[in-house]
Amino acid sequence: MGVRFSVVIPCFNEADYIAATIASLRAQRVVGGCEIIVVDNNCTDATAAIARNLGATVVMEHERGVCAARQRGAQASRGQIIVSADADTTYPPDWLDKIHRAFAADNRVVGVVGPCRYKDGPHWGRLYARLLFGLVGLAYRLTGRVFYVTATNIAMRRDHFPGYDTKLTQGGDELDLLRRLRRQGRVVYDRSNPSHSSGRRLTRGLVYNMFVTLLVHYLLAYLLNRLFGRRVLGSAPAFRTSRAATRHWRIIGSVAAAALLAIPSAAPAGQVSDTYHSLLRHIRLSAGQDGHR
């Protein structure tokens, strides 16, 4: 009998976080064992070396982006259950055990998911996560269906793993994967089994996260990239900056929000697309490399 769990962690410059993530996974109390697959997605820091030294299997994926990295990790894994995790996230010692019991209780279950909690960052972010996953849990109790998942907390049976669409960016490893999983069978939501993620991306401010991260790079990018079958919009800029840059990002977010709201009414139809893409280029140039959360 092979290993029970393969936990896949995509990484781009996560040297400050990956040790705590791996430590929390090595502390798991679970029958059948767990392998940790760290995917080096063009890291330029010590992430890969730290992961190897802590006993993780490190594989390389040159194509930038979370979907390509998660797909590479899944292909390299051996476990009966493939688990999606994040490099800036820690997990309670019974996290995998709860997932194991959910699968063992019903052979029809193809996926087990849970909520995400922010362990730091602004108060509004922690409240936002509680409200979001509270709604996910309520909808699940009323309908038996999961309408949203976090890539920090998804487990799938290997024989029902649908694969990631590597043409997609953020959203592809959550919304699209969930859509594919539901075609395979039942997906269970366990509200008592959260992951605990860094709130670093939230320090860019509420306006930036709502208009740029969520509206543009998550929802709009996911819909357009699926519609056209290629990357029309890229990933959100990776957040690897210091706290000193927080005010800079809040300014960018405010400008982006104002521009997105003003474009439809202030510009002729033919100028909307050019203005929109000019705004995106400015955001990317301000951020540097993109591809991860």
N, C-alpha and C positions, 0 to 999 in steps of 0.2 A: 504493500500500500504506500503510495507516494505522500508527499507533504500535503497537508490540508489547505493551508492558505498561502497565497502569493500576494504580498502587498506591494503595489507599484507606486513609486513616487517620482514624478517628473521634476527635474531641477534645472534652474538657471540661476547661478550665483547665490546659493543658499547656505553658504558657509556659516552664517550666524545662527541658523535655525536647525540644520539637518541633524546635528548631534542629539538634540532634545527629542526630535521626532523619532529617530531610530531607538533611542533609549526607552521611549514609551512603548514602542512596538516589541522590543526585546523583553519587556516586562509583562507581556500578555500571558494570562493564564488560560491556555486553550489546548484541547486535545488534538493531536495530529500534527502539531508543529506549524511553523510559519517561516517562510523565506521573505526577505526584504530585497526588492529590486529597485535600485536607484538608477534613473535614466539621466545621464549627463547630456543636457540639451544645449551644448556649446558654452559650458561654464568657463569663466576665465579666472575663477578663484579656487579655493581649496576644497570645494564641495566634494568632488569625487574622491580625493585622498582621505578626507574625514570619513566618508561613508565606507570606504574599503577598510580602513583601520578599525571601524566598529563592526565589521563582519557582514556588511551588506554586499550583495552582488551589484556591480556597477556595469551598465551597458551604455553605449554611445548612440545618440540619435542626432544627426547633423541637420535634418530639416527642422527649422524653428517652429515651435508651437506646442501647446499642451496635447492636442489630439495625436499628432505624430509621435510625441514622446510617450504618451500612455499606450499607444498601439505597439510601439517597440518593446516596452516593458512587458506587456501582456504576451507578446510573442516569445519573449525570453523566459517566461515563467513556467513553473511546473505544477503549481497547486491545483487542487480540485476546485477551489474557490479563488477567483481573481478579485482583488480588492483595490479600489481607487482611493489613494490618500494624497495628502499634500505635504510639502517639505516644511512649511511653517506651522504645522498643526501637530498637536499631541493628543494621545488617546488613553482613556481610562484602562486599567489593567484587565477589566472584564469585557472590553469592547468586542474582541473577536469571539469570545465565548458566547456572548449574546447573539452574535450573528450566526454562529454555529448552531445554536439551539433553534433559531428561527428557521434555518434550512432543514434541520433534522425533523422538525415538527410536521412538515408538509412537503412531499416530493414535488408538488406542483409549483412550489415557489422557485422562481428563477433569479430573483434579485431581492436583496435586503438593503434598505437605506435608512439613514437617520438624520437628525438635525445637526446644525453647526452652531456653536456658541463662540463669540469673540471673547478672548481672555484679557484683552487690553484694548486700547484705543478710546475714542470718544464715547460718551454715554449714549448718544443717539444711535451709534452703530450697534451697541449691545441690545438696545431696545428694538431696533429694526430687525435684528436676527430673531429675537424672541417672538415678535409679531408675525414675521414671515413664516417661520416654522410652526407657530401656533395655528396659522391659517392652513398650512399644509396638513397638519395633524387633524384639524377639524374636518377638512374636505375628505380626508382618508376615512375618518370614522363615519361620515355621512354617505359616502359613495363607494368606499372600498378601492379607490383609485388614487395614485400618487400623481400630482400635477407638477411637482418641482423637486429636484434633488440637488445636493451639493456634491461636487466632485471630491470633497474631502471625506466622504462617507458613503461609498457605494460598494456593494459586494455582489458578485455574479457567479453563478455556476459556470464552470468552464465549458461544459457541453451545450450551454445556451448563450454563451458570450457572442454578441452580434458584431463585435469589432467597432472601431471608431472610424468615422468619416474624416480622413486626414485633410480634406479640402476645407474643413471648418476650423474656426478659432474658438474663442470663449463661447460657451453655450453648446458647442459640439460635444464636449466631454460631460455635459450635464443634460440639457434638454433633448438633444438628439439621441444620446445614449439611452435615456429613459424611454423615448418614443420607440426605439428599436427593441428594448427589453420587454416592453409591454406586449409587443407582438409575439414574444416567445412564451409568455405565461404570466403568472402572478408576481407582482412586486409588492413586498411588505414594507411598511413604514413603521419603524420602532422609535417612538418619540423619547423613550427612556435611555437611548444609547447615542449620546451626542459626541461629536468631535469638538476639539477646542483649538480654534485657529487664531493666528495673529491678526490684530486689527490694524496693521500698518497701512494698508491701502486706504483705510477710512480717514486717515489723517490729512488726506488731500482736501477734505471738506465735504459737507453734505451736497452742495450744489454740483461740484465736480463729479461726485460718485453717482448722483442721480442722472445728470444730463450727459456726461461724457462716457463714464464707465458703463452704466446700466443701459441708457437709451441708445447710445451710438454703438459702442464696441461690443455690447452683449446682445440686446434684442435686435437692433437693426442689422448688425453684422451677421448674426445667425440667420435671420430671414433672407437677406439678400444673397448670402453665400450658398444657402440651400437652393434658393430659387434659380440662380445662375449656374450652379454646379461647379463653382470655382471661387477663389478668394477675391471678392469685389472689395471688401473692407478687411483690413488686417486686424491683428490682436491689439488689445489695449496696451499702452506702454507699461513695461514691467516696473513695479515699484521697488527700486533698490536704492532710493535716495535717503539721505539723512533727515532728521527732524527739522533741520534748518531750512529745508526746502518746502516745508509745509505751507508757508504763506505764499510762496511762488505758485504752488498748485491751486490754492484757493482763488488766486487772481485769475489763473487760466480757466478754472471752472466757471467763475462768474462771467468772464468774457464769452466762453463757449455757450453758456446757457442763454445769455442775451442774444448772441448771434443766431442760435438755433430757433429761438422764439421770433426773432425779427425777420429772418430770411423769407418765409412765405408771404408776408405782407409787404415787405419793403422792396423786393426784387422781382423783376419780370421772370416768368417761368424759365426762360432760357438761361438765366444767370444763377438759378438756385443751385444747380449741380456744381458749377465752378466755385461758387462761394463756399459751399459745404466742404468740398475736397480741399480747398485752400485752408480752411480751418483745421481739418484733420492733419494736414501736413505741418502746420504750425505746432500742433500738440505733439506730434511725433518728434519733431526737431527739438522741442523743449525737453522731451523725455529721454532721448537716446534710443537704445535697443528695446525692442518690444518682444512679445511672444508669450509672456507668462503673467500671472496675476501679481 
